[in-house]
Amino acid sequence: MIPPSQLTPPPLGPGTTPPLLEAVPRRSFLKFSGLGAVGVVLASAGCRINKDEETNTVNVGKHDLAILNYAFALEQLEGAFYEKVTAGFYAGASAMEKDLLTDIRNDEIAHREWFRDVLTLKKVPKLEFDFSSINFTDRRSVLTTARTFEDLGVSAYNGAGQLLALSPFLNHAGKIVSVEARHAATIRNLLSFGSFADSDVADANGLDVVRTPPQVMALADKYFVTKVKVDELPTH
């Protein structure tokens, strides 16, 4: 997890104030990953992000830009969830749990803002989410949902990484998924100690679950008010 002291705010456009920017500064991934130039290439690419206002649906399109936007949508979901969790912790949350969930929030915001930076002008808009099925005052409800999101995120990166054509993005996705897996293990142990690598997430070969974008979005769909279509993404 990335400690708050190591996070640095991103460069901002006029009038732009990302959520929690002052409270949770972050490291500029573009600066350290060398992906700034690639982001410029994507910004000038002929791809479009299509939003149907009537159905409140966003189609991410295809190729690397679409895969990154798919990941960006999932990071928006996780970031929004942990922002809500840490805005008012569930009853009985211990100091350790508050620290861990705050650290995870910081990481998810850093991931989200990295995608926002590298995608520049060709990105999905800020999405709306429905968390009405979650009881944020109840420990089990919050941690069970966190486990679902983290496990889903790991399987999503496992499934999408093989679809990326540009190696710098694949390398960075690998760094993100390793952090997501640390989150998943932490949350799982908070719910049931020793469950960090149970058979529902790791098979007999020691390999984690892999899900395709359609499989991931089918499971996450109920939390998205703005629906995200991934139908045009490659499958292999």
Buried (B, 14 or more C-beta within 10 A) or exposed (E): BBEBEEBEBBEEEEEEEBEBBEEBBBBBBBEEBEBBEBBEEBBEEEBEBEBEEEEEBBBBBBBBBBBBBBBBBBBBBBBBBBBBBBEEBBEEBEEEBBEBBBBBBBBBBBBBBBBBBBBBEBBBEEBEBEBEEBEBEEBEBBBBBBBBBBBBBBBBBBBBBEBBEBEBBBBBBEEBBEBBBBBBBBBBEBBEEEBBBEEEBEEEEEEBBBBBBBBBBEBBEEBBEBBBBBEEBBEE
